[in-house]
Amino acid sequence: MGLFSRNKGKNGEWELAHELSRVLGITARRGVQFQGILDSPDVVTDIPNVHIECKRTERLQIYDAMQQAIEDAGISKIPVGLHRRNRKDWLVIVRLNDLPALVQSMATCGWSKDASENLEQ
């Protein structure tokens, strides 16, 4: 992986952490800088039992990205992918069967479905 790609990925992780904090009103930070291990999540949040995989690329291989999130999450965490192209919004990728557990995990960290007050733009 070239320096430009690494920097784009790192910047994407910082940007995603900021956006998750803004949109969901939770604490989020880049994972690798705090954990120091290669399979740590790209972004660490207050949401329990969730593994976040950040993809900041123009051409996403969605199933490959999700497979990486699944493998890194192991059996105890919910794999969640987030993707953004240049000049586009962030997209969330989650398996439908994992959606109820993700919503439950979000509820246990104090997030509610009425988080619209966090979206001051």
N, C-alpha and C positions, 0 to 999 in steps of 0.2 A: 504494500500500500504506500503510495507516494505521500510526501509531506502535505500537499494541498488537500488530498482526501482525508488525511488524519486531522488536519486543522478544521476542515469543514465538519467532520464528525464531532470533534470536540466542541466547536462553536454551536453545532446543532443541539448537543446535550445541554449546554448552558442555556440556550434559548428555550428549549423544551422545559427545563426546570423552572425558568421564569414564568413561562406561559401556564404551566400546571398550577403554580402558586397563584397566579392572577385569576385564572378561570375557576379553579376549585377552592381557593382559599386555604390551601394546605402548605405545609413545608415541603419543599422539593430542592434537591441539590444534585449536582453531577456525581455519579456513583464511584467511578474509578479513582478519582482524586482522593476520596475518603477511605475507600476500602482497600485499594492498592492491589487487588487481585484481578486477573483477566476475566473471570466469569462473573464478576460483580455486575449488578444491573447498571445500565447506562445512566439511569436517573433513580435516585432513592427518594421515596416519599413517606408521608405519614400513613399511607394506605397499607394495611398489613397484608401479608401473603400475596404480594403482587411483584412480578418481575417485569420491569419496563425495558424494552428494546427500542432505541431511537434510531431512525433511519432518515438521514438528511441527504437525499440523492434525487437526481432527476428521473432515473429509471429504476424503480423498485421491482424486484422479483418477490412478489408478496408471499408466496408459499415458502420460498427459501428464507425470507426474513422471519416468518412465523415459526418455521422449524428451528431456527437459531434460538428464538425466544423460548420455545418449548423445551429444548435441550438445556438451555441455561437455567430455566426456572426449576427444573427437577420436578419431583412429584408433589411437593408441598406448596408450590406457588402458582399463581395464575399468570400465564404468559400474556403480556399486552404489548403490542407493537404500536409505535406512533411514527408517522411518516409526513414529511413535508418536502415539496419541490420549491424551487425559487419562486417567489411572488405568489405562492398559494397558501391556503390554510393548512393547519395540522389535521391529519386524519388518524383516527384510532382504529386499530385492527385487533379484534378479539374473537375467539371462537364463540359461536352462539351458545354452546353448552356451558361455557365459562361465564357468560354474562350474569346469571343470577348470583353466582359467588362473588363476582367483581362488585356488583351493586351492594351486596351484603358487606363486603370488606370496606367499601367506601362509607357506608352508613356507620360502621363501628369506629371510624376515625373522626366522626363528627360532621362529615359532609352530608348535605341534604340535597334532594332534587331541586329545591328552590334556591339555587346558588346564583341566581341572576344578579344579586347585588354585587357579586364579585366581578361582573363584566363591565365595569366602568371603562369606556374607551376613550 
